[in-house]
Amino acid sequence: MTKREALIKKIATYQFAAHDLQLYLDTHPGDSATIEQMQRYEEMAAPLIRQYEAQYGALTKRGEDGNNWDWIKAPWPWECEEDC
């Protein structure tokens, strides 16, 4: 597994956990412990997303830097042989 793949896997893990907790909160909106846990996962993902985008380019068209078109300049996943 490349460094890029490991980083994206970590990001996806934290984002999945936060999203899963958000779904739970849809039916249990008053659960403050779950709200705090969801926020921790989001906070854990944020610096990893900034790191990824600084090294490899935007993850989404709305990257952290606010440039909605910067993502198009980065190589597409199938254009990379190793870490881009």
C-alpha positions as CSV (number, residue, x, y, z in Angstrom):
1,M,0.0,0.0,0.0
2,T,1.4,3.4,-1.0
3,K,1.5,6.4,1.4
4,R,-1.2,8.0,-0.6
5,E,-3.5,4.9,-0.3
6,A,-2.8,4.7,3.5
7,L,-3.7,8.3,4.0
8,I,-6.9,8.1,1.9
9,K,-7.8,5.0,3.9
10,K,-7.4,6.8,7.2
11,I,-9.5,9.7,5.9
12,A,-12.2,7.4,4.7
13,T,-12.3,5.6,8.0
14,Y,-12.8,8.7,10.0
15,Q,-15.3,10.1,7.6
16,F,-17.3,6.8,7.5
17,A,-17.4,6.8,11.3
18,A,-18.6,10.4,11.5
19,H,-21.2,9.7,8.8
20,D,-22.4,6.6,10.5
21,L,-22.9,8.5,13.8
22,Q,-24.7,11.2,11.9
23,L,-27.2,8.6,10.7
24,Y,-27.7,7.5,14.2
25,L,-28.2,11.1,15.3
26,D,-31.0,11.4,12.8
27,T,-33.1,9.2,15.1
28,H,-31.5,10.1,18.4
29,P,-30.8,13.9,18.1
30,G,-30.4,14.4,21.9
31,D,-27.5,12.0,22.4
32,S,-24.8,14.5,23.4
33,A,-22.1,11.8,23.8
34,T,-22.6,10.6,20.2
35,I,-22.5,14.3,19.0
36,E,-19.2,14.7,20.7
37,Q,-17.9,11.5,19.2
38,M,-19.0,12.5,15.7
39,Q,-17.3,15.8,16.1
40,R,-14.0,14.1,17.2
41,Y,-14.0,12.0,14.1
42,E,-14.6,15.0,11.9
43,E,-11.7,16.8,13.8
44,M,-9.5,13.8,13.3
45,A,-10.2,13.8,9.5
46,A,-9.7,17.5,8.9
47,P,-5.9,17.7,9.2
48,L,-5.5,14.5,7.2
49,I,-7.7,16.0,4.5
50,R,-5.5,19.1,4.5
51,Q,-2.4,17.0,4.4
52,Y,-3.7,14.9,1.5
53,E,-4.8,18.0,-0.5
54,A,-1.4,19.7,0.1
55,Q,0.4,16.6,-1.2
56,Y,-1.9,15.2,-3.9
57,G,-4.5,17.7,-4.8
58,A,-8.2,18.2,-3.9
59,L,-10.2,15.2,-2.8
60,T,-13.4,16.8,-4.0
61,K,-14.2,19.7,-6.3
62,R,-14.7,21.8,-3.1
63,G,-11.2,21.3,-1.7
64,E,-10.0,22.8,1.5
65,D,-8.4,25.8,-0.3
66,G,-11.8,26.9,-1.7
67,N,-10.6,26.7,-5.3
68,N,-13.5,24.8,-7.0
69,W,-11.5,24.1,-10.2
70,D,-8.1,23.2,-8.8
71,W,-9.0,19.5,-8.6
72,I,-9.1,19.2,-12.4
73,K,-5.4,20.0,-12.6
74,A,-4.3,17.0,-10.6
75,P,-3.6,13.6,-12.2
76,W,-6.5,11.2,-12.3
77,P,-6.1,8.1,-10.1
78,W,-5.5,5.9,-13.2
79,E,-2.8,8.3,-14.4
80,C,-0.6,7.5,-11.4
81,E,1.8,4.6,-11.3
82,E,3.0,5.3,-7.7
83,D,2.2,8.1,-5.3
84,C,1.2,11.2,-7.3
